[in-house]
Amino acid sequence: MGTIGRVRLFALQNLMKKRCPMKNRLECQVSSCQHYEGGLCSLPGIQVDGPGAKVCDQTCCSSYRERGRGGASASVSGSASTESSITCHAQNCAYNSNCKCGAECVCVGCCCDDVCSKSGTECCTFTCR
């Protein structure tokens, strides 16, 4: 393939990324979140924050919402999916490309024993550039 062909292919790939937002495989370990459903998330997309993060525990899932009393979930049972769109505000993450996560598989976990706010969550996939 010549140079012009490679340039056209690159332009087409970038166009497809804009038209077809990337989906990430998302695993959630935060059972105290109302969106948690058996290791998955019931939201179609989440947001990870940590603008100055250098390590995982300096990130968080901004989409976290504490589960109501009695363990009641606000999610519709069966609505969770293995795929999610992830907006990323962890500017130092190697997977962050224009505020979109480029990691194929992402794990959101707990950085403390008793998670009751988003600050108790972390993106375990975060890798500092």
C-alpha positions as CSV (number, residue, x, y, z in Angstrom):
1,M,0.0,0.0,0.0
2,G,1.4,3.4,-1.0
3,T,1.6,6.5,1.1
4,I,-1.7,7.9,-0.3
5,G,-3.5,4.6,0.5
6,R,-2.2,4.7,4.0
7,V,-3.3,8.3,4.5
8,R,-6.8,7.5,3.1
9,L,-7.0,4.4,5.4
10,F,-6.0,6.5,8.4
11,A,-8.5,9.2,7.6
12,L,-11.3,6.5,7.2
13,Q,-10.4,4.9,10.5
14,N,-10.5,8.3,12.3
15,L,-13.9,9.1,10.6
16,M,-15.3,5.7,11.8
17,K,-14.1,6.4,15.4
18,K,-16.1,9.6,15.4
19,R,-19.2,8.1,13.9
20,C,-19.1,4.9,15.9
21,P,-18.1,5.7,19.5
22,M,-15.8,3.2,21.0
23,K,-17.3,0.7,23.4
24,N,-15.2,-0.7,26.2
25,R,-15.6,-4.0,28.0
26,L,-16.4,-2.8,31.5
27,E,-16.1,-4.8,34.7
28,C,-17.4,-3.2,37.9
29,Q,-16.4,-4.4,41.4
30,V,-18.3,-1.7,43.3
31,S,-21.3,-3.5,44.7
32,S,-22.4,-0.5,46.8
33,C,-23.3,1.4,43.6
34,Q,-26.9,1.6,42.5
35,H,-25.8,0.9,38.9
36,Y,-23.9,-2.3,39.9
37,E,-25.4,-5.5,38.5
38,G,-23.4,-8.7,39.2
39,G,-20.0,-7.4,38.1
40,L,-21.5,-5.2,35.4
41,C,-22.8,-1.6,35.1
42,S,-26.4,-0.8,34.1
43,L,-25.4,2.5,32.6
44,P,-24.7,2.8,28.8
45,G,-21.7,4.9,29.6
46,I,-19.6,6.1,32.6
47,Q,-17.3,9.0,33.4
48,V,-13.9,8.5,35.0
49,D,-12.3,11.5,36.7
50,G,-8.8,12.2,37.9
51,P,-7.4,15.1,36.0
52,G,-4.0,15.1,37.8
53,A,-3.9,11.4,38.6
54,K,-0.5,9.6,38.7
55,V,-1.9,6.3,40.2
56,C,-5.2,4.4,40.1
57,D,-6.4,5.6,43.5
58,Q,-6.3,9.2,42.3
59,T,-9.0,8.4,39.8
60,C,-12.7,7.8,40.5
61,C,-15.9,6.7,38.7
62,S,-18.0,10.0,38.7
63,S,-21.0,8.0,37.7
64,Y,-21.1,6.2,41.1
65,R,-24.3,6.6,43.0
66,E,-24.7,5.0,46.4
67,R,-27.3,2.1,46.5
68,G,-30.4,3.0,48.5
69,R,-31.1,1.6,52.0
70,G,-31.9,-2.1,52.0
71,G,-29.7,-2.7,48.9
72,A,-32.4,-1.5,46.5
73,S,-31.1,-0.8,43.0
74,A,-32.3,2.0,40.8
75,S,-31.2,0.0,37.7
76,V,-33.6,-2.2,35.8
77,S,-32.7,-5.8,36.3
78,G,-31.1,-7.2,33.3
79,S,-30.1,-3.8,31.8
80,A,-26.4,-4.2,32.5
81,S,-24.1,-4.9,29.6
82,T,-20.5,-5.9,29.2
83,E,-20.0,-2.9,26.9
84,S,-20.0,0.7,27.9
85,S,-18.7,4.0,26.5
86,I,-16.2,5.6,28.9
87,T,-15.5,9.3,29.0
88,C,-12.1,9.8,30.7
89,H,-10.9,13.0,32.4
90,A,-7.7,11.3,33.7
91,Q,-5.5,13.4,31.5
92,N,-2.3,11.4,32.4
93,C,-3.8,8.0,31.5
94,A,-2.1,6.2,28.6
95,Y,-5.5,5.1,27.4
96,N,-7.1,8.6,27.3
97,S,-7.5,9.9,23.8
98,N,-9.5,13.2,23.6
99,C,-11.4,12.3,26.7
100,K,-12.4,8.8,25.4
101,C,-11.0,5.7,26.9
102,G,-9.1,3.5,24.4
103,A,-8.6,0.5,26.7
104,E,-10.3,-2.6,25.4
105,C,-11.2,-3.8,28.9
106,V,-11.7,-1.5,31.9
107,C,-12.2,-2.4,35.6
108,V,-13.7,-0.1,38.1
109,G,-13.0,-1.1,41.7
110,C,-12.8,0.1,45.3
111,C,-9.9,1.9,46.9
112,C,-11.3,1.5,50.4
113,D,-13.3,-1.0,52.4
114,D,-16.6,1.0,52.8
115,V,-17.4,2.8,49.5
116,C,-20.2,5.3,50.0
117,S,-19.1,8.0,47.5
118,K,-17.3,8.3,44.2
119,S,-14.1,9.0,46.0
120,G,-14.0,5.4,47.2
121,T,-13.9,4.2,43.6
122,E,-11.0,3.9,41.2
123,C,-10.2,3.0,37.6
124,C,-8.0,-0.1,38.1
125,T,-7.0,0.1,34.4
126,F,-5.4,3.5,34.8
127,T,-1.8,3.6,33.5
128,C,0.2,6.8,33.8
129,R,1.8,7.9,30.6
